[in-house]
Amino acid sequence: MTAAETPALDMTATPSPAPTILTELTTAEIPNILARFDEEIGARHWQQRVKQIRGAVKAKPLLEDLLHRENAIPFGLVECGELLSRYGGQMPSGILASRPGLCGAMSFSAQALSMLDLADDVQRTRLTARICNALTNPDAMRALRLELSTATHFARRGFAVEWPEMSGAGNFDLLIHGLGTCGLEVECKSVSQDKGRAIHREEALEMHELLRKELKSVSDSLLVGLAVVVTVPKRLPKAYVERRALAQAIRRQITMGRSDRLPCGTDIRIEQFDATIFRGVVEEGASSDDFRSKVEQVTRTRNREAVVIGRKGGGLVIVVLQGAGDDGVLTATFKSLSEAARRQLSGTRPALLIAGFDGLDDRSLQSIARQDHDPQQQPTSLAQRVSEFLTADHRPHVIGVCFFSATSLRDEGSFIGSGGAAYYFPKRQSPFWTDDLSGLFGERY
């Protein structure tokens, strides 16, 4: 039996006393949590970040959703402060149910404070700097939240959690005492939606804005559909002048109706399609699965950045941006896991690698697991890659790989709850394997 044949999916957590990190938070505690977080970290850090993002959105409106989502914690902290000020220092009953961003902000603040409470003076200084950086750096925030989520998972099951960076015990993220013969090393890798992509989401949206302006007059006169696939050799140009020149070059090729390779090495492929297949899609650029499927069909691409320009009942221009050097998210993810296994784990204890997919919700991860458990279907690409990774001879200390979906937080009356999915692939053939490592995330889904 291969390692990929015995995965498990865990959707729930059974609370138990947490010896090292806060695992529960009531809404009544929010005012004190925010006051303490302000005292320890300083409200200026999240207030300045929100002010910066609001200024960026004014200049580039198309980035609003992305920037708000990536900076949900600073925005949640600002909103929480405004609500407490408006309602006399108390959080209104039931208001969190409609504001999940507040739940995330308060959960992060409370857990960060519990870590600070465990630290000595030197560790507090390092941890405070890391928290401040996370409030202004979405990548750092994703990494820190994944560590907190993982630590909470084990703490709620009664295990003591140690942060090696605070104690000097190693270069990995967490040490879980009480598992294995001498503890379980855990290394967490946050996987953003840009992982493995030559063109990042923010860059693509900025380019989309230029393309909308350049192609508006072209699309208004169209009666057919045009699929335009733009493949850059490495990355999009960084300078605005160069990006605008690229947008103008794309418009010229569309006007001529001819595919070509530009002097800079960018390839532009143009093909016609029947625009009537998009009838029924009222909102331009709607993000439904059906709409995305149609875009992928006519452009012959998959999971790429696309902008759709046109008018209802008329023609459409669909421009897809991609990089020639795109590795794909799985390739990039397993490259990171391989590096972590080689460089960050000690090799003297059992070790678990965790990858948190920022762009994957729990239903999608459940769907992947169900396909892998169905003998009538082929294993997913994820299961195949995990099997290859775990059967490699040079990682005997790695006893498993686990994948987390994006965490969703919600109001549960007087408590803030969290939910998500974990898909665990154990490696029982490891010489470091012990039976207590079998049920880390449940054995059935």
N, C-alpha and C positions, 0 to 999 in steps of 0.2 A: 504493500500500500504506500503510495507516495504521500509526501507531506501535504500536497494540495487536495488530497482526497478526504481529509478529516478536519475541514474548517468548521467554525461555529460562529453564530451571529448572536450578539447580546444587545437587547433593546432596553433593559431595565437595570436598575441598581438597587441593591438591598442595603438600606442605611444601617450602619453600626458605628460605635464610638470612634471618633477620629483622633488619634494620638498626636498628630503633627500638623494638621492643616484644617481650616474651617471647611465644613462640608454642608452646613445648613445656614440659611439666613432668613429671618423673618422680615416682613415689610416694616414692622415697628422699629427695627434696628437701623433702618436706612439713614435717618438724620444723623445719628452718631457715627455711622460708617463714613458718610461723606465729610463730616467735620474732621474726623481723624485723618482721612485721606488727604484732605486739604492741608492739615497741619504737618503731616509727614512728607508729602510730595510737593504741594503747592498748586493751588488752582490755576495759577498763571500758565502752567504747562498745557493744560487742556483748553483753557480759554484762548490762548494765543493760537493754538492749533486750529480751533474752530474758526477763529477770525481769519486765519490764513486761507482755509479751505473756502470760506464764503467769498473771499476776494477772488480766488481762482475760478470759482463757479460763475461769477459775474463776467469774467473775461472769456470763459469757455463753458457755456451752459450745457453742452452735450456731455460734460464730465460730471454733472451733478450727482446722478445716481451712483456712479462708481466711487467718487470721492466720499460721499456720505456713507456708503457701505464699508469702505476700507477704513474709515475713521469713526466707526460706530461708537466706540468707547468714549473718545473725547466728546462727541455730540451728546451721548447719553449722560455724561457727567454734567455738562452745561445745562441740559434740560432738567436734570434732577435738581440742581441748585435753583433754577428758576421756579420750579414747582414748589419747593420747600419755602422759598421766599414768598411766593404768592399765597400759600396756605398756612402761614404762621408757623413754619418749622415742622409741619407734619406732612406725611405723604397721604394724599386722598385715597380712601378705600376703593379698591378695584381699578385704579387708574393704570396699573402695570399691565393688565390684561391686553390693553390696546396699544401698549408701548413696549415692545420686546427689547428695544434698544436700552431702556432703563434697566431692565433685568440684567442684561449683559454687563453694563457699566458697574452696577452695584455688586454683582457676583465677582467681577474682576477686582474691584476695590477691596472687598472683604477678604478675598483669598490672598491678595498681595499684602494686606496688613497682617494677616496671620503668619505669612512668611517672614515679614519684618520682625514680628514678635519673637520668632525663633532664633534670630540672628544676633551675633555679637556685634560690637561696634564696627569692626572692619568689614564684616559681612553686610551689615546694614548699609554702609556707604556704597558698596558695590551693587547691592540689590536696588537701592534707591536710584542709582544712576541707570540701571537697566530698565526700571519702571518708567523713568522720565523719557528715556530713549524710545520705549515702546509707544508712549503717548504721541510721539511725533513721527514714528516710522511703522507703517502698517505691517511690513514683513517681520519686524521685531515683535510687534504685538501678536501676530499669529503664532509665532514660535513660543512666546511666553504663555499665551492662553492654552496652547496645546499641552505644555508641561503642567499647567495648573489643572487642566481637565484630567490628565493622566494621573497626577498625584491624588486628585480627589477620588478617582475611581478606586484606587488601592486603599486610600485612607478610609473610605466608607465601608470597606470590607475588613477593617480592623488592623491593617498592616501599618507599621511605622515607616514613614517616607523620609529619606535623607536627600538633600541637595548637595552633590559632591563639589559643585563650584563654591558652595558656602563653607563646606567642611574640609575641602582639600583632599577628598577621597578619590578623585579621578576626573577624567575629561568628559564623561557621559552625563546625561541630564539628571537621572534619578537612581537612587539605590533603595530597593524595597526590602526591608528586613523581614525575616520570617518565611521567606520563600527560597527553595533550593537548599543547598548545604551551607551556603555562606552569604545569602542574599541574592537578589536578582538585579542586574544592571539593566537600565532602560534608557534608550536613546530615542528622542522624538524628532521627527522631521516634518515640518509644516510644508504642505504642497499647495502652492498658490495656483490660481487659474492660468498664470503665465508660465508655469513650469514647463521647460522644454520648448518654448516658443520663441522664435526669433523676433516676432512682433508682439509686444505687450499690449494689454487691453487699453491702457491710457494713451499710448502712442497711436493705436488704431483709431480711437475715438477722435483724437485731434485731427488725424488724417481724414476721417469721415466728414468732419465739419468743413474742411477745405473742399472735399469732393462734392458735397451738397451744393456749395456755392458755385463751383465750376460747372456742374452738370445740370443745374436746374433748367436752363434754357434748352439744353439738348433733350432732356427727358420730356419736356412739355410738348415737343413736336413729334415724339415717337408714337408709332402705332403698334410696334412689336416689342418683344423683350430682348434685351441684350445682356448676356452674361459676360462679365469682364473679370478675368482672374489675373491679378498683379502679383508676380513673384519677384521679391527683391533678393539679391545675392546674399546679403547678410542681415542688415537691419534697415529700418526706415531712416532717412536722413534726420539728423538732430536739429539742424538749423531750420528756422521757419521759412527762409527764402528758398532753401533747397526742397523743402516739402511742398511748397506752393508750386515750384517749378515742376515737380513730379506730377502734381494734380493737373497742371496745365498740359503736360505731355500725355497724360491719360485721356484728357478731353480731346486732344488732337487726334489720337488714334481712334477714339470712338467716332468722331466726326468723319474720319476717313473710312471707318468700318473695316479696319485692317489690323490684324495681329502683327506684333513686331517685337524686336529686342532693342531696347534703348542703349545709347552709348555707355551709360553707367552700369550696364549689365542687368537691368530690370527687364523681366519678360512680361509682355502684355498679351494675353490670349482673349480674343473676342469671338463670341458665338451667339447666334440668334436663337430665341426660343419662343414658344407660344405664350404670350402674356396672359391669356385667358385662364391658365391653370391657377392663377392667383386670385381669381374672382372669389368674393366672399371674405377676403382679408381686408377689413375696412381700414385698420390703422396701419399706416406705413411703418415698416420695420417692426411689426408685432413679433413678440418673442415666443409665440406658441410653438409646441413641438411640430405641429403640422406645417407651419410656415417655414421653420428651419429645415424640415425634411425636403420641402419643395426647393428651397434655395440650394441645398446640397445636391439635389437631383439635377437642376439646370446648370450648375457650375461645375459639377463633377469633382467637388471637394468635400471634405468632411471636417466639421468642428473648427471652421476658420472664421476669422473676423469678416463680416459682410455689412455693407451699407446698401439699402434699397431706396431708390429715388424714382419718383413717378407720380402719376395722378390716377385717381380712381376712374376706371373705365378706359384708360389710355395705355400707353406703353410703359415699360419699366426698364431701368438700368440697375443691375445688381453688380456691385464691385466687391470682389473678395480679395483680401490682402493676406499674403502668406510669405514665409521666408523659405529660401531654398535649403537652409540648414536646420529646419525644424526637426527635433528629435522625437517629439511626442511626449506626452506627460508620463507614460509608464517607463519609457527608456530613461528619461531624466530622473524619475523617482528612484528607480533601482540603481542608477549610478550613484545617487546620494546615499542610499542605504549601504551600498558596497563600500563606499569611502568611510562611512561611519563605523561599519564593522571592522574595518582595517585600522583606522586611525584613532577612534575614540573609545572603543571598548577595550577592557584590560586583557581579555582572553583567559582570565583565571577564574571567572565566575560564569554561571549561566546568564545569557543576555537576551533581551527582547528589543526588537526594533519596532517603532510605531510611526506610521505615516498618517498624517491628518490631512484629508482632502478638503480644502477650503471651498471648492466649487461643486462638491458632491453632497446631496442631501441624503437623509436616512432611507427614503424610499428607493432611491437609485442604488444604494449599497445593498439593501435588501434584495432588490431585483437581481443583482449580480450573484449574490449568495444562493438565491433560489435556483438560478440557472446551473450553478456549479453542483448543487445537490440533486438535480434532476438527471437521472441516468439516460433519459431520452434526448438530452441536449449535449452539445459540445461544451467542454469547460471554457470559461471566459478567458480572455487574454490575461486578466489579472491572475487567475489561478495558474495558468501555464507559466507565467513569469515567476510567480512565487515558488512553484515546484522546482524550476531551474535554479533559483537563488538558494533555496534551502538544501538542495542535494549536492551543492558544490562542496568539495572536500576541504577547502581551506577556511571554512567558517564553523568549526565544530562547536564553538561556544555559543553560537546563535541558536536558541531553542525555539524561536518562533518569530513570526512577523504579524503585526496586527494593523488593520486599516480603520481609521475613524472617519465617519462622515462629519460634515459641518454640524456643530452643536447648536440646537435651538433652545432658547430659554423662554420660560413662560411663568405667568403668575398662577400660583396654586392656592388661592385664598390668602392665608397669612404667611405662606412660604413662597420663595422663588425656586422653581424647579428647573431642571435641565433635561434634555433628551437628545438622543442621537443613536447611532448604530456603530457597533464594533464588529469587524470581521477578522477572526483570529485563525491563523494557520500555524499550529504547533509542529515542532520537529521532535518527535519522540525518539528518533534514532540518535540524537545527540548524546555524547558521553556525559554531558552535564545535566541530562534530563533527570528530573525526579517527579514522582506522581503528583505532588502539589502544584506543579506548573500546568497541569492538564486543564483545570477549570478556571483559568484566569478571567475569561470573558464568557463563561457559559459553554456548554457543549452542544446545545441544540438551539434552533431558531424557530 
